[in-house]
């Protein structure tokens, strides 16, 4: 997982995102991967993101803005 997160950090730095954004995105990407039992994101189906966001909303009771932040971090990872 570390190599993947290093690649994400490099990609974020190339786009000149803030340090705080980098740390936040890494946090949400880690949680996403751990939620799916350390499965590499390239191996996950399209419903994996929806399942994770639903989990955040129903089980963790996070706000809509937090869900959007997690979604943006994961989409950054995937594209």
C-alpha positions in Angstrom: 0.0 0.0 0.0 2.9 2.3 0.7 4.1 2.4 -2.9 0.6 3.3 -4.1 0.4 6.1 -1.5 3.8 7.4 -2.5 2.6 7.5 -6.1 -0.5 9.4 -5.0 1.7 11.9 -3.1 3.9 12.4 -6.2 0.9 13.0 -8.3 -0.6 15.5 -5.8 2.7 17.4 -5.6 3.0 17.6 -9.4 -0.4 19.3 -9.4 0.8 21.7 -6.7 -2.0 20.8 -4.2 -1.5 22.0 -0.7 0.3 19.8 1.9 -2.9 19.7 3.9 -4.9 18.4 0.9 -2.2 15.8 0.3 -2.5 14.5 3.9 -6.3 14.5 3.8 -6.4 12.6 0.5 -3.9 10.0 1.7 -6.0 9.6 4.9 -9.2 8.9 2.9 -7.5 6.7 0.4 -6.0 4.6 3.2 -9.4 4.2 4.8 -11.0 3.2 1.5 -8.4 0.5 0.9 -8.7 -0.8 4.5 -12.5 -0.9 4.2 -12.1 -3.2 1.2 -9.7 -5.5 3.1 -6.5 -4.1 1.6 -7.7 -4.8 -2.0 -5.9 -2.8 -4.6 -8.2 -0.1 -5.9 -7.6 -1.3 -9.5 -9.2 -4.6 -8.6 -12.4 -3.1 -7.2 -15.7 -3.0 -9.1 -17.6 0.2 -9.7 -19.9 -0.3 -6.8 -17.0 -0.3 -4.3 -17.0 3.5 -4.1 -20.8 3.6 -3.5 -20.5 0.9 -0.8 -17.8 2.9 1.0 -19.7 6.2 0.8 -22.8 4.4 2.0 -20.8 3.0 4.9 -19.6 6.4 5.8 -23.1 7.9 5.7 -24.9 5.1 7.6 -22.4 3.5 9.9 -20.1 6.5 10.6 -22.7 9.2 10.3 -20.3 11.6 8.6 -21.6 14.8 7.1 -22.3 15.3 3.4 -19.2 17.5 3.0 -17.0 14.8 4.6 -18.5 12.3 2.1 -17.7 14.6 -0.7 -14.1 15.0 0.5 -13.7 11.2 0.7 -15.3 10.8 -2.7 -12.9 13.4 -4.3 -9.9 11.7 -2.8 -10.9 8.3 -4.1 -11.7 9.7 -7.5 -8.3 11.4 -7.6 -6.8 8.0 -6.9 -8.7 6.3 -9.7 -8.2 8.9 -12.4 
